[in-house]
Amino acid sequence: MTYLGYNRSDASGAFRVRLSGAGSCPIFTATATDSSGNTSAFSVNRSTCLRMPPLVGIGILVGMAGGGSAFTLVIRRRPPSLSALPWAAFGGLLGLGLGLLFLALPSVQVNWGGDNQRAAPVPMSANLPQPATLTPIPITPTPAPAPEVMALENASCRLGPSTQFNIATYFVQGQVVPLIGRLQQGGWWQVQPPDLQLPCWVSESVAEANGDLSAVPFVIPPAPPTDEPTEITPRGCWTWTGNKCEYRDPCPAQPTPCPTP
């Protein structure tokens, strides 16, 4: 709360500071600051005077008064009697005065008010620098790079996430294409080559994904193709209607073939 001074320490960390204007019985602490301006935590509180509870102070006064009375009787060589009471009282007052003088020294402090009494807080000095006003600086977050896939080797991109699908295009090693989807169970990436209208799938074993993968949605893959041939049912046919050949849809049950010219 009150700045007292500073000094440089030696190589072992020892230092001396002259405390001027600290008042009587101050409680002080210290910090260490390095050459870069970094400051340590506060040290343990220290005091330059003898502090004692009220019972100890009362004991000192009683002891000094009793000692003064006994010392006066000894030097007067008077046995305990009523005629020695004035001298004993004089010695007691003298010892009591010496005890009060000792307790009044600036280096001695007795908490006569009890342990619950607290000193009033010392106001901050007007010479201390005012706290700096911090101006918030808006921080624009850097957007995450767009997800993309790079071919680790020459690879094929298929119409579906399986080798059963036909090959749509080929990638050369190091080629980068945008990543637009992925399988929930993993294993394949859905990409959109710039030279294709439809996306295709590339295996994770031959390609590496980069960027913000959390924004890549899961895609339901198409059904794998079957090996069974698909029967194509014709819908229309060319037939002779009597005077001309025309296309009929649907095809009649017994179409008349068109004449050959």
GUFI-72573 format. One record per residue: x, y, z negated of N, C-alpha, C in turn; residue in one letter; residue number from 1. Coordinates in steps of 0.02 Angstrom, whole numbers, plus 50000, padded with zeros to 5 digits. Example, Ala and Ser with C-alpha at 12.3 -4.5 7.8 and 13.67 -1.06 7.14 Angstrom:
2
50660|49716|49610|50615|49775|49610|50660|49835|49610|A|1
50642|49888|49646|50684|49947|49643|50645|50002|49606|S|2
This chain:
261
50041|49939|50000|50000|50000|50000|50042|50063|50000|M|1
50102|50059|49970|50147|50117|49968|50215|50095|49995|T|2
50238|50128|50048|50302|50111|50077|50358|50137|50033|Y|3
50407|50093|50016|50461|50111|49971|50528|50119|50006|L|4
50541|50082|50058|50605|50089|50092|50626|50023|50124|G|5
50684|50025|50154|50710|49965|50187|50786|49966|50185|Y|6
50816|49909|50200|50888|49905|50206|50905|49842|50245|N|7
50965|49837|50270|50987|49779|50308|51017|49728|50260|R|8
51004|49665|50273|51033|49612|50232|51100|49590|50260|S|9
51138|49556|50217|51201|49530|50241|51190|49462|50275|D|10
51245|49427|50290|51239|49364|50326|51202|49311|50286|A|11
51204|49315|50220|51170|49266|50177|51097|49284|50164|S|12
51075|49343|50186|51006|49364|50175|50997|49408|50114|G|13
51050|49422|50075|51044|49464|50016|51043|49538|50036|A|14
51007|49579|49999|51002|49650|50014|50986|49688|49950|F|15
50997|49754|49951|50981|49798|49896|50942|49858|49924|R|16
50890|49878|49887|50849|49936|49907|50839|49980|49846|V|17
50852|50045|49852|50841|50092|49798|50767|50112|49799|R|18
50732|50097|49744|50660|50111|49740|50650|50180|49710|L|19
50638|50228|49753|50626|50296|49730|50552|50313|49738|S|20
50523|50343|49686|50452|50361|49689|50405|50303|49680|G|21
50429|50248|49651|50386|50189|49641|50344|50194|49579|A|22
50359|50241|49534|50321|50246|49472|50345|50195|49421|G|23
50309|50190|49365|50327|50143|49312|50294|50076|49324|S|24
50333|50024|49313|50310|49955|49318|50274|49941|49385|C|25
50306|49953|49441|50272|49938|49504|50273|49863|49519|P|26
50225|49841|49557|50225|49773|49585|50238|49780|49660|I|27
50291|49750|49683|50311|49761|49752|50323|49694|49786|F|28
50324|49697|49852|50338|49639|49894|50382|49662|49951|T|29
50405|49615|49993|50450|49632|50048|50436|49587|50107|A|30
50456|49611|50165|50452|49572|50227|50519|49575|50262|T|31
50532|49527|50305|50593|49525|50345|50575|49535|50418|A|32
50612|49578|50452|50600|49594|50522|50663|49579|50562|T|33
50656|49542|50618|50714|49525|50658|50727|49580|50709|D|34
50778|49569|50751|50798|49619|50800|50746|49630|50854|S|35
50701|49582|50863|50648|49589|50914|50585|49622|50887|S|36
50584|49640|50823|50525|49671|50794|50476|49623|50764|G|37
50492|49558|50761|50447|49509|50731|50453|49512|50655|N|38
50396|49517|50621|50395|49525|50548|50370|49462|50515|T|39
50402|49445|50459|50383|49384|50422|50321|49398|50380|S|40
50298|49346|50344|50244|49354|50296|50269|49390|50234|A|41
50223|49413|50191|50243|49447|50129|50276|49398|50081|F|42
50326|49421|50046|50359|49380|49997|50318|49377|49933|S|43
50340|49337|49885|50307|49333|49820|50312|49400|49784|V|44
50259|49422|49751|50260|49486|49716|50312|49486|49660|N|45
50346|49543|49653|50396|49552|49600|50381|49615|49560|R|46
50409|49619|49501|50401|49678|49459|50467|49694|49426|S|47
50477|49758|49409|50541|49781|49380|50536|49790|49305|T|48
50480|49773|49273|50474|49784|49202|50449|49721|49167|C|49
50450|49724|49100|50428|49669|49058|50354|49676|49045|L|50
50314|49627|49066|50242|49628|49056|50223|49576|49003|R|51
50178|49594|48959|50159|49548|48906|50086|49558|48889|M|52
50053|49505|48863|49983|49511|48843|49977|49551|48779|P|53
49916|49573|48761|49907|49614|48700|49928|49578|48636|P|54
49918|49513|48631|49937|49478|48569|50011|49482|48557|L|55
50050|49478|48610|50123|49483|48602|50141|49554|48580|V|56
50108|49605|48609|50122|49673|48588|50105|49685|48515|G|57
50047|49659|48492|50028|49666|48421|50078|49629|48377|I|58
50100|49570|48398|50149|49533|48360|50214|49570|48352|G|59
50235|49606|48406|50297|49645|48402|50288|49702|48351|I|60
50230|49736|48352|50219|49790|48304|50219|49765|48233|L|61
50184|49709|48221|50182|49681|48153|50251|49659|48131|V|62
50287|49626|48177|50354|49604|48159|50401|49661|48144|G|63
50397|49716|48184|50440|49773|48171|50422|49808|48105|M|64
50356|49812|48090|50337|49844|48027|50360|49802|47967|A|65
50349|49736|47971|50372|49693|47917|50447|49693|47910|G|66
50481|49693|47966|50554|49694|47963|50580|49759|47934|G|67
50547|49816|47950|50568|49880|47922|50558|49881|47847|G|68
50502|49854|47823|50491|49853|47751|50543|49810|47716|S|69
50558|49751|47743|50607|49707|47711|50676|49738|47714|A|70
50693|49772|47770|50759|49802|47775|50767|49859|47724|F|71
50713|49897|47713|50717|49953|47665|50727|49926|47594|T|72
50693|49873|47577|50702|49844|47510|50772|49817|47501|L|73
50799|49789|47554|50867|49760|47548|50918|49815|47537|V|74
50913|49869|47578|50964|49921|47572|50956|49961|47507|I|75
50895|49963|47480|50885|49998|47417|50900|49953|47357|R|76
50905|49889|47370|50921|49840|47318|50870|49844|47261|R|77
50807|49849|47279|50755|49851|47230|50717|49785|47233|R|78
50706|49754|47175|50666|49693|47175|50593|49711|47188|P|79
50554|49662|47214|50483|49677|47227|50448|49699|47164|P|80
50421|49760|47165|50384|49788|47109|50343|49845|47135|S|81
50301|49874|47091|50259|49929|47113|50300|49990|47130|L|82
50357|50000|47097|50399|50058|47112|50431|50053|47180|S|83
50435|49992|47209|50466|49983|47275|50416|49990|47332|A|84
50350|49997|47316|50300|50001|47370|50310|50062|47415|L|85
50325|50121|47387|50335|50179|47432|50391|50166|47483|P|86
50446|50136|47459|50502|50121|47505|50482|50068|47556|W|87
50444|50019|47532|50422|49968|47580|50376|49998|47632|A|88
50332|50044|47610|50287|50076|47659|50327|50119|47707|A|89
50378|50155|47680|50419|50196|47724|50455|50153|47776|F|90
50483|50097|47753|50517|50052|47800|50469|50023|47851|G|91
50406|50007|47827|50357|49980|47874|50339|50029|47927|G|92
50329|50093|47907|50312|50145|47957|50370|50156|48006|L|93
50431|50154|47978|50489|50162|48022|50493|50105|48072|L|94
50482|50044|48049|50484|49987|48097|50427|49990|48146|G|95
50367|50013|48122|50310|50020|48167|50324|50072|48221|L|96
50356|50126|48201|50373|50178|48250|50422|50152|48302|G|97
50472|50114|48278|50520|50086|48326|50485|50037|48374|L|98
50436|49998|48347|50399|49952|48391|50358|49989|48443|G|99
50325|50044|48420|50287|50084|48468|50332|50116|48521|L|100
50390|50137|48500|50438|50166|48547|50461|50114|48598|L|101
50470|50052|48574|50491|50000|48621|50436|49985|48672|F|102
50374|49981|48646|50319|49965|48692|50303|50023|48739|L|103
50326|50083|48723|50313|50141|48765|50366|50151|48819|A|104
50418|50108|48819|50470|50114|48870|50441|50103|48940|L|105
50467|50138|48990|50440|50128|49059|50449|50057|49085|P|106
50498|50021|49058|50511|49953|49082|50470|49901|49045|S|107
50424|49922|49000|50382|49875|48962|50309|49894|48974|V|108
50269|49844|48987|50198|49857|48998|50157|49804|48962|Q|109
50109|49827|48920|50063|49784|48884|49993|49795|48912|V|110
49960|49742|48931|49893|49748|48958|49842|49753|48901|N|111
49839|49813|48870|49794|49821|48813|49721|49814|48833|W|112
49706|49826|48897|49636|49821|48919|49613|49751|48931|G|113
49655|49701|48926|49634|49632|48937|49652|49610|49008|G|114
49645|49545|49020|49664|49518|49085|49614|49536|49139|D|115
49551|49554|49120|49501|49568|49171|49506|49639|49198|N|116
49546|49681|49164|49551|49749|49187|49596|49752|49249|Q|117
49575|49787|49298|49612|49793|49360|49628|49867|49372|R|118
49687|49879|49398|49706|49947|49414|49666|49971|49474|A|119
49652|50036|49475|49616|50064|49532|49658|50057|49594|A|120
49627|50043|49651|49666|50035|49712|49698|50101|49732|P|121
49760|50096|49754|49796|50156|49776|49774|50173|49846|V|122
49752|50235|49858|49729|50252|49926|49787|50249|49975|P|123
49769|50233|50036|49820|50230|50089|49847|50300|50102|M|124
49911|50304|50113|49942|50369|50125|49918|50398|50191|S|125
49909|50463|50191|49886|50496|50253|49940|50496|50306|A|126
50004|50483|50286|50058|50483|50334|50064|50418|50373|N|127
50027|50367|50351|50031|50304|50387|49998|50310|50455|L|128
50025|50276|50506|49995|50281|50573|49925|50251|50574|P|129
49881|50283|50610|49813|50258|50618|49814|50196|50663|Q|130
49767|50150|50650|49766|50090|50693|49751|50108|50765|P|131
49785|50075|50810|49776|50088|50881|49708|50064|50905|A|132
49679|50102|50951|49616|50083|50981|49629|50039|51042|T|133
49605|49979|51039|49617|49931|51093|49563|49939|51146|L|134
49584|49948|51207|49538|49953|51264|49533|49885|51297|T|135
49473|49856|51298|49467|49790|51330|49482|49793|51404|P|136
49521|49746|51428|49538|49742|51499|49500|49684|51529|I|137
49456|49699|51577|49418|49643|51607|49464|49596|51645|P|138
49454|49533|51635|49494|49481|51667|49450|49445|51717|I|139
49470|49448|51779|49433|49413|51832|49461|49342|51838|T|140
49420|49292|51824|49445|49224|51828|49463|49205|51899|P|141
49518|49170|51906|49540|49147|51971|49498|49086|51992|T|142
49464|49090|52049|49423|49032|52068|49466|48971|52080|P|143
49438|48914|52063|49474|48851|52073|49479|48836|52148|A|144
49533|48806|52169|49540|48791|52241|49485|48743|52264|P|145
49465|48752|52326|49413|48709|52354|49438|48637|52357|A|146
49394|48589|52342|49415|48518|52345|49432|48497|52416|P|147
49485|48460|52423|49508|48437|52488|49543|48371|52481|E|148
49553|48338|52537|49585|48272|52539|49643|48276|52587|V|149
49701|48248|52566|49760|48246|52609|49777|48173|52623|M|150
49788|48158|52685|49806|48090|52705|49878|48076|52684|A|151
49887|48021|52647|49954|48001|52625|49991|47963|52679|L|152
49955|47939|52729|49983|47903|52786|49933|47908|52842|E|153
49951|47883|52901|49904|47882|52956|49845|47838|52936|N|154
49784|47866|52937|49726|47832|52911|49666|47842|52957|A|155
49619|47797|52951|49556|47800|52989|49501|47825|52944|S|156
49455|47863|52974|49396|47889|52938|49335|47856|52969|C|157
49295|47822|52928|49240|47780|52952|49173|47814|52938|R|158
49120|47786|52971|49053|47813|52964|49022|47796|52896|L|159
49053|47753|52857|49028|47734|52792|49085|47711|52748|G|160
49074|47704|52683|49127|47686|52636|49141|47611|52635|P|161
49160|47584|52692|49176|47513|52697|49210|47502|52765|S|162
49250|47450|52767|49282|47432|52831|49233|47401|52879|T|163
49170|47388|52857|49119|47362|52902|49093|47416|52949|Q|164
49103|47479|52930|49078|47533|52973|49129|47548|53028|F|165
49103|47575|53083|49146|47593|53139|49189|47653|53121|N|166
49245|47660|53155|49292|47715|53145|49266|47777|53182|I|167
49261|47833|53146|49238|47895|53176|49296|47936|53204|A|168
49352|47938|53168|49410|47976|53191|49471|47951|53153|T|169
49529|47980|53169|49591|47961|53137|49624|48022|53107|Y|170
49660|48011|53051|49699|48063|53019|49772|48045|53023|F|171
49814|48095|53033|49886|48084|53031|49911|48100|52961|V|172
49970|48075|52945|49997|48085|52878|50007|48160|52864|Q|173
49982|48183|52806|49987|48253|52786|49929|48295|52808|G|174
49882|48269|52848|49825|48308|52870|49777|48320|52812|Q|175
49750|48381|52806|49706|48401|52752|49638|48418|52781|V|176
49585|48389|52750|49517|48401|52772|49474|48417|52710|V|177
49419|48454|52718|49376|48470|52661|49343|48408|52632|P|178
49339|48406|52565|49306|48352|52529|49235|48374|52511|L|179
49184|48335|52531|49115|48355|52520|49076|48306|52478|I|180
49101|48245|52466|49064|48196|52427|49109|48139|52405|G|181
49082|48098|52360|49119|48041|52335|49070|47988|52310|R|182
49096|47927|52304|49056|47873|52276|49059|47875|52201|L|183
49003|47859|52168|49001|47859|52095|49047|47806|52066|Q|184
49052|47749|52100|49096|47696|52077|49167|47705|52101|Q|185
49180|47757|52141|49248|47772|52163|49269|47729|52222|G|186
49328|47743|52248|49357|47703|52302|49358|47738|52369|G|187
49311|47784|52382|49306|47817|52447|49289|47891|52438|W|188
49315|47932|52484|49299|48003|52486|49260|48019|52550|W|189
49210|48061|52544|49173|48084|52603|49201|48152|52623|Q|190
49224|48158|52684|49256|48219|52708|49220|48243|52770|V|191
49234|48306|52787|49204|48336|52847|49259|48362|52893|Q|192
49282|48321|52940|49333|48345|52988|49304|48401|53030|P|193
49343|48450|53048|49317|48506|53088|49297|48485|53158|P|194
49322|48430|53184|49306|48410|53253|49247|48361|53256|D|195
49214|48347|53199|49157|48302|53198|49096|48339|53172|L|196
49037|48321|53200|48975|48350|53176|48951|48315|53113|Q|197
48964|48250|53107|48943|48211|53049|49004|48197|53004|L|198
48994|48191|52939|49050|48174|52894|49071|48102|52903|P|199
49130|48086|52878|49154|48018|52880|49187|48003|52813|C|200
49206|47940|52803|49232|47916|52738|49303|47891|52747|W|201
49346|47910|52698|49415|47887|52699|49430|47855|52632|V|202
49470|47802|52631|49484|47764|52570|49532|47802|52525|S|203
49522|47795|52458|49567|47826|52409|49637|47796|52412|E|204
49644|47737|52440|49710|47705|52443|49756|47738|52493|S|205
49728|47777|52540|49770|47808|52591|49762|47884|52590|V|206
49726|47912|52541|49715|47984|52539|49715|48007|52466|A|207
49733|48071|52456|49737|48100|52389|49692|48161|52387|E|208
49650|48165|52334|49604|48221|52326|49635|48274|52281|A|209
49624|48338|52298|49650|48394|52260|49595|48446|52252|N|210
49604|48492|52203|49555|48544|52191|49509|48527|52134|G|211
49453|48565|52130|49404|48557|52076|49358|48499|52094|D|212
49376|48438|52071|49338|48379|52088|49271|48376|52051|L|213
49264|48415|51996|49201|48414|51959|49144|48443|52000|S|214
49159|48483|52051|49107|48512|52093|49089|48468|52152|A|215
49122|48411|52160|49108|48366|52216|49050|48321|52196|V|216
48995|48322|52233|48936|48282|52213|48945|48208|52231|P|217
48907|48166|52196|48904|48095|52213|48856|48086|52271|F|218
48875|48044|52318|48836|48033|52379|48814|47960|52382|V|219
48750|47950|52399|48725|47882|52409|48748|47859|52478|I|220
48787|47807|52483|48814|47786|52548|48760|47755|52592|P|221
48771|47755|52657|48724|47721|52701|48730|47645|52695|P|222
48678|47611|52715|48680|47537|52711|48731|47510|52760|A|223
48769|47461|52741|48819|47433|52787|48786|47399|52846|P|224
48819|47400|52903|48789|47369|52963|48787|47293|52955|P|225
48737|47261|52987|48731|47188|52987|48761|47160|53051|T|226
48782|47097|53047|48811|47063|53105|48758|47036|53152|D|227
48694|47032|53130|48641|47005|53172|48622|47055|53226|E|228
48612|47032|53288|48593|47078|53342|48523|47105|53330|P|229
48513|47165|53346|48448|47198|53339|48409|47191|53404|T|230
48348|47162|53401|48306|47152|53460|48271|47217|53478|E|231
48281|47237|53539|48252|47300|53564|48190|47284|53604|I|232
48134|47308|53584|48070|47297|53618|48058|47353|53667|T|233
48052|47337|53732|48041|47390|53781|47972|47422|53771|P|234
47968|47485|53783|47906|47522|53774|47870|47535|53840|R|235
47903|47558|53891|47872|47573|53956|47907|47539|54014|G|236
47878|47545|54074|47908|47515|54134|47882|47551|54196|C|237
47918|47541|54251|47897|47568|54316|47851|47516|54349|W|238
47794|47538|54373|47745|47492|54405|47712|47526|54465|T|239
47688|47483|54512|47655|47509|54573|47581|47515|54560|W|240
47555|47576|54568|47484|47589|54554|47441|47588|54616|T|241
47465|47567|54674|47427|47563|54736|47452|47607|54790|G|242
47471|47668|54772|47497|47713|54822|47563|47746|54802|N|243
47584|47735|54741|47647|47764|54720|47675|47724|54661|K|244
47738|47732|54649|47773|47700|54593|47781|47751|54538|C|245
47756|47734|54478|47759|47780|54422|47776|47743|54358|E|246
47799|47783|54308|47820|47755|54243|47760|47753|54197|Y|247
47745|47694|54170|47688|47684|54125|47714|47668|54055|R|248
47687|47704|54004|47705|47693|53934|47641|47693|53892|D|249
47621|47637|53864|47659|47573|53864|47653|47536|53930|P|250
47696|47487|53935|47697|47447|53997|47634|47403|54000|C|251
47600|47399|54057|47540|47356|54062|47558|47283|54052|P|252
47507|47242|54039|47520|47171|54026|47550|47136|54087|A|253
47524|47149|54147|47550|47118|54208|47567|47174|54257|Q|254
47625|47206|54248|47642|47261|54292|47658|47237|54364|P|255
47640|47278|54413|47655|47263|54484|47721|47296|54500|T|256
47769|47255|54520|47835|47284|54535|47830|47335|54592|P|257
47869|47386|54587|47871|47436|54639|47905|47405|54701|C|258
47879|47419|54763|47911|47392|54823|47981|47419|54831|P|259
48023|47376|54859|48091|47397|54872|48093|47433|54939|T|260
48119|47493|54942|48121|47530|55006|48170|47498|55055|P|261
